[in-house]
Amino acid sequence: MFSRRKFLKAAGATAAVGAVTGFNIVRAQAADDLNWSIHCDLTGPAAEGGKFQGEGFTEYAKWINEQGGIRGRKINLSVNDTTFKVDVAVANLKKALATGRVDYMFGESTGMIQAISPENNSTNKIFMTSGSFASELADEKNYPYHFVPGATYGAQLKMLVDYIKKSSGSNPARLVIIHSSTGMGRDGIEAAVAYAKELGIEVPVVQQTKFVETDVSSFALAIREAQPTHVIHHGYSFAVWPEIVRLVRDYGMDDVVFLGTIWQSEREKVVAMPDVAEGLIGIKVWNDDTNKPAGKTMETIGGILKAKDPNWSGYVRLGFLDAWISSMMATRAFEIVIDAGQEVNGDNLAAAMRSVKDWDTGGLIDVPVSIIDQQIGLGRIIRYSAANNWEMEQITDWMRV
């Protein structure tokens, strides 16, 4: 568990990045420093991912500064706790802007990016990524400075629908979709339903729940009445959907295949629930296994985390990976701009990011990456089973919708 205390302790030990003030990691700024303003939930309802994002950015900044920085320019890192509240996140960014230039920003959520983008588009023009995979945010017209470090939620859902169709063969498929009422939970649902119907998959039930529910029995009963072959859960962390799976299986519906998008597919949590994990189909947008590293980046991450905890499993948490690939994207954009002798600003950084083709991420994604439509856009389907010792079984290659 990466607690608030451990986060602050790790940040304080990051001498190459700086000292800690509250949740902010700051250092005496040199004129050529690159200022990174990071906003994630360290203590609120989404802290299960956010605290690992904070850790990932801290470790990346420490690591790259020890390598001499980005083309010789050090990262000046500030990590801010949003408590998963948009108004807090926006206020923190305004404080950062009031103290000086921000060269790169990471936002906690869809809501934060939506809230800051109108002013950012017209005035601040900060290059950014976020913890959101919202389809809306992969839109160059409305979000020209924001890039998605994976495949959008809408793309992930379509990948799952494709899998349902192909794995069903000539057998008819009936799909139920359960999603949260959050922005991420609503994202991509209508398009996924339309796509399923286009492929001849019946969709008798689409249900929305709260992000956290005290009683999920009504949703499980609706699934029993619908008698689906497949159920997709979307827009959750680790509340609601595991209990629905348990109840449906208690009804004797053992043949139903359960599928989930990225935040329901994280190995470290899923395998802690073996009754839920068996046969679960999920999505991965980055590699997470450093026991069998797919490249130099995964070896580096594995070495860093193993040094911190010799008993660590070797599987990287999604929040950490989100931070690391976002940092790599920002680094690549800075490198392109600096190498071209251009001014470091949001317009040039965004143009640089759009120019990325056949990029080697060192095994974080083990195929060449090209930025298309403001996103990496790649994903693959995985499956969990006890028979495979809970290793992620890769059942498709990397693909793009």
Secondary structure, DSSP 8 states (H G I E B T S, - for coil): ---HHHHHHHHHH-TTT-EEETTEEE----TT-EEEEEEE-SSSTTHHHHHHHHHHHHHHHHHHHHTTSBTTB-EEEEEEE-TT-HHHHHHHHHHHHHHS--SEEEESSHHHHHHHHHHIIIII--EEEES---GGGS-TTT-TTB-BSS--HHHHHHHHHHHHHHHHTTS--EEEEEEESSHHHHTTHHHHHHHHHHTT-EEEEEEEE-SS-S--HHHHHHHHHH--SEEEEES-SSSSHHHHHHHHHHTT-TT-EEEE-GGG--HHHHTT-HHHHTT-EEEESS--BSSS-SSHHHHHHHHHHHHH-TT--SB--HHHHHHHHHHHHHHHHHHHHHHTT---SHHHHHHHHHT--SB--TTSSSS-B--BTTB--EEEEEE--GGGTT--EE-S--EE-
